[in-house]
Amino acid sequence: MRNLKRNQQTVYYKNYEDSEDKYDEYGNLTGSVNKVYGDLKSCKISVSGSKGNTDNKMFGVNLDYDRTMSTADMSCDIDEFSILWIDRTDTDKPHDYKVVKRSVTLNQIVFAIKQVNVSE
């Protein structure tokens, strides 16, 4: 019952791997970095609707997140630095969510996710 197939949807994600220095058009370091992500992966996971107010704060009171995802698949490798494609089906476009917190219990993993606006 924890992981009903009918409650799951396909979520595409990439895990953070490294960062590389950014250079300007003259080859000088800018002081900024580009994040490097791994290969695109997918998983079936339960994604909540938009966050509402509730008395039970799973991730605490100061964490800012819009939705949650949960799975009973303990081998799920999504972490707190992953980027997600949830509302977008075209993965060639920028991601629309990022993971802000991962909570692991004995039988379940729950993620707090935040919607982001990434320019193309």
N, C-alpha and C positions, 0 to 999 in steps of 0.2 A: 504494500500500500504506500510505502514511502516514496516510491519512484515509479508511479503509474506512467505507462507509455503514452497514454492519451493526454497527459499533462506536459509532455516534453515537446520541445521544439529544437530544431537544429541551430546551433550557435557556432559561428566561425570565430577563430581567435588566433592570435600570434603571441608567443612568449618572448619577453625581452631577453636579448643575448649579450649585447655589448653596446658601447658608445664609441663614436669616432669624432675626431676634431673637425670643426668646420673651418673652411678656408674661404677668403674673399677672392674676387676675380684676379687679383695680383699674386695669389699664392701665399698670402699672409694669414696666420692664425687669427681667427676672430674672437676667440675666447669662449665660443659657444660649442655645443656638441650636438651631433645627430644621434638619436637612439637607433640601434640596429635590432630588428626583430627577426625571429626564425621563420620557418616555413608556416604557411597557412594550414591550420588544422580545423577539424570540426568535431562536435560532440552533440549528443542529445541530452538536454538538461531542462529542468523546470524553471521557467522565468516568471516572476511575479508581475502583476500590473504595477502601475505607479504607486509610489510609497504614500501611505497615509499616516495619520497620527495613531499611535498605539501605546499602551502602557508598558508592554514588554519590549524593551530596547535591546535587541540581540547583540548589537555592536557598540553599545554605549550611547550616551546622549550627545556627544560632540562630533560624531562622525557624520559627514554630509554625503548622503547617497540617495539615489532616485528609485532604484529597484533592487530586488534580490534574485539570486539564482541558487538552486539547490540540487544536489544529486546524492544518490547513495553509492555511486561508483567511486570508491576510495582511490582508484588509480588515476583519477582526473588530474592532469598536470597544469591546470590553470592556476596562476598565482597572483600575487598582489601587484605585479608589474605587467600583466597581460592586457592587450587591447582586444576589443570585441566588436563583431558585426552582428547586431541583433535585429534591429528594425530595417536594416538595409540588406537586400539580397545580392547586390552587386559588390563583390569583394574587391573589385578594381578601384572603387571609390574609397575615400578615407573611412576609418573606423568611426563608430558612433557611440561607443561606451568604453570605459576603462574600469578595471577592478580596483577598488579602494581598500577592501579588507576581505580576508579569507578566514573563516571560522571552521575548525575541524572538530567534530565530536567522534564518538566511537563508531557510529553508523552513518554519518552524514557529513557533507561539506556544504557550507552555505557561504555565498559570496555577496558582499555589498558592492553594487556597481553604480557608477556615476555617468550620466550622459555628458558627452563632450561635443563641441562644435569645432571640427577640424577643417581648415580651408584646404581646397584642392590645390 
